Amino acid sequence: MGKSTVPEVVQARRFEVVDQEGRVKAVLGMTPTGRPTVGLFDDTGQPRLGLIVHPEGYPGISLTDEGGKQGIEISLGVDGSTQVALTDSRARVRARLALTPDGSPRLDFGDEHQEIRLMVAFLPDGRPGMALFDEQGEIIWKVP
């Protein structure tokens, strides 16, 4: 057998995988701000799944609807938290399920301005807690 012609390293700022018609179906590249990203696209060219490392250093996975709007983002925070965020058709976070850095679960519901209006959580000592907030973010009711 002859010597392999496969290069040891291939470098580029962007790689694209295309289908038989030349439509981009997957991309491995960099965002305009210099973050690494992987994207998978549907038959209409809309992004449907994305992998990214955010500027703060945490990884994220996003799933989008057929219009290319974000629907779900799963991420790991630099502070040790993990979260799943659900967004509406305008890509506004309306609900977030998270594990705080100490491992306590928390569920937030936001209004159309992405302000938390209802929070349900287990406190670090294991007690359950709940709070309601007004439009300015002030607590109007809480337990404990």
Secondary structure, 3 states (H helix, E strand, C coil): CCCCCCCCCCCCCEEEEECCCCCEEEEEEECCCCCEEEEEECCCCCEEEEEEECCCCCEEEEEECCCCCEEEEEEECCCCCEEEEEECCCCCEEEEEEECCCCCEEEEEECCCCCEEEEEEECCCCCEEEEEECCCCCEEEEEC
